[in-house]
Amino acid sequence: MAALGYCLGRVAPFYNLVLVAIVIVLFLKLFTLKNKHIFLKPWRVLFFGVMVYVAEEIITVLEGANLIAVSKLLFPLLEMIIISLFIYMLLLQKEHVKK
């Protein structure tokens, strides 16, 4: 059973990157829509948060392959950036809905 957990831990960053690639394609499609009656600023902030997540996953894959060594502080900092961007996105949307 421990081997299953180890195997899932090794391949999770790879299939996460595949799923995020699909999300990035959907974001790009949203940003190129002709009908611009959409409040896009929160979506752009969310997109930037997803890009930070992609950077985190790439670093995880490179560290797992022993190509780079990173500080233990890097991943919590990246996650704080992602969480802060998501909160900012929600506050932007809340402010827009009030108007």
C-alpha positions, 0 to 999 in steps of 0.5 A, spaced: 500 500 500 505 504 501 508 503 494 501 506 491 502 512 495 509 513 493 507 512 485 501 517 486 506 522 489 511 521 483 506 522 478 501 527 481 505 533 478 505 531 471 497 529 471 496 536 474 500 540 469 496 536 463 490 538 467 492 545 468 494 546 460 487 545 459 485 550 464 490 555 460 487 554 453 480 555 456 483 562 459 486 564 453 479 562 449 475 567 454 480 572 453 480 572 446 472 573 446 469 578 441 463 580 446 467 584 451 461 585 456 464 581 461 468 584 467 475 580 466 479 583 471 478 578 476 479 572 471 486 575 469 488 575 477 485 568 477 489 566 471 496 569 474 494 565 480 494 559 475 500 561 472 504 561 479 501 554 480 504 552 474 511 555 476 510 551 483 508 544 479 514 545 474 519 546 480 516 540 484 517 536 477 524 539 477 526 537 484 523 530 484 528 529 478 533 532 482 535 537 477 534 543 482 534 544 489 530 549 492 529 552 499 523 549 504 521 556 504 519 557 497 513 552 496 509 556 502 511 563 499 508 561 492 502 558 496 501 564 499 501 568 493 496 564 490 491 564 496 492 572 496 491 572 489 484 568 489 482 572 495 483 579 491 480 576 485 474 575 490 474 582 493 474 585 486 468 581 484 464 582 490 466 590 489 463 589 481 457 586 483 455 591 488 456 597 483 
